Amino acid sequence: MLDSKPNMLISCPTVNGKCTQFSLMLKRCNSQVAVTCQMCKKSQKLKWRCMDCDLTICENCKGIHSKIPSISGHKVVSFSDIPASRMECRVEEEIMKNQCTKHNRKTYRFFCRNCNLLICSDCITEDHSKHNHAYISQLIYEQILNEADTLESYSKEYKDTERQDSASIDSYCLLMTEFELVHTVKTNLPSINYMRLPNDDEAYICSLDRKSIVNLKLNTTGFFTMIRKRKLSDSKEVDEIVGFQIQPNDITINLKGDLLFISNHCLKLVTKHAKDQNEITDIKDFNPLKPKCVHYDKEREIFLVGLTEGDSDFELTESSLRQVVAVNQRGQLRKSFELTTENKRLFTLPVRIFSIADGGICVIDRVSQTSGRVISLNWEGNLLWTYHNPPQSLCPNPFYPTDLTMTNTKKIIVVDSNNRAFHILNPNGDLILHQSSINLGIERPLCLDTDKSGYLWVGCSRDSSSRDGANLYKIKIKGL
């Protein structure tokens, strides 16, 4: 092992507050070569490489380099961004540009491990024949592997610390979080199965029992003001008459506040025109596949749609198709999610989709008639986490998620209709809070959404024995 005397170092960035260095372990003594900045010829703390000039430079000279007009457009990269194989060649080239001080016409090709010295072939013959020496390229390769192991160790330590810090913050949130019911909107609908809020005082709600989508104002009187109920016709005109004559499977809102919905095999867009006249346009016909759910990803400006092979159930066969696809505004397919990297199915029956922080998506996957799970994927389709089977002490009935949304603080709220509860998850899919809806006076929660002010809205179904309509609840969450 190389000794700890003053070494020739090429510095690399810090990781988790700890300095890591790409160390050549070359002892600086007497006539040994010093690998210095190729601009100032002084600094030995080399961090950057200009790929156009082919120069290795220090931090100070990087700033100077970028201010020279004629070369300001050059690509300057950090050593940490250069592949290891290229890094080896770069450093080896720098060292071998220097001639041995003892044998002037010879270049350094070797490193003596016993003496911690750079040496040439003549040096080996004269003074180091019985010593342990290695090619410079071999030494550099060993050190890169060494540093890679160190970086990996620091990276793991950083992630562990980050997760612990996140858990501590989540625990604090548990103590500080409070749910407060601030408003109830009464309807005459038997159920509110889907809901989306284009703004803070308006909602689109969908009742499967009535086969209708209703646009309503969220006023403060405790009763709703119905704006319109819509009907589809072959002419694709929207009339202000009662209800849809078909059953929408899901609804979503785009950036303009326009309503989109799934019906039969199609994704449809409702476009607003003057004098309250509207038009229905088919965005995408998925036939023979059947869309089950839809979500508009505002960041990417695409639609995420859950698909199955027709009237499918929970039995999977070789011919079964269960996937989530991304389509653009023109209905063109941009991406699909179906299998894991191990070629296993991701979904049994996708029934809800929501885009979350950091570019990921969450999918509610129904696995049986009475149970489900929440799956999180990154945009590359890699499975990040699965939330299912919460503690029986919290959920005596099978976990049955029916909708989800995300708060302004990147917490994921899942409504569990079987257990009449809300499950609050952190971005890692860990349960940080379980809130009973019954304690808030909400008996049968089905769907939810958050408005721009951060309030949580919950749609419900009415009790089968009740003549009252289903309610819409506005909840303020403090401390989350």
PyMOL commands that set and color helices and strands:
alter all, ss='L'
color gray80, all
select helices_A, chain A and resi 59-67+69-71+79-81+84-96+121-126+136-176+274-276+357-359+438-440
alter helices_A, ss='H'
color red, helices_A
select strands_A, chain A and resi 7-15+18-27+46-50+55-58+76-78+110-112+117-119+133-135+178-186+194-199+202-207+212-217+225-231+237-240+248-253+259-263+266-272+278-285+290-297+302-308+323-327+333-337+350-355+361-366+372-377+383-387+401-406+412-416+421-425+431-436+445-450+456-460+471-478
alter strands_A, ss='S'
color yellow, strands_A
deselect
rebuild
show_as cartoon
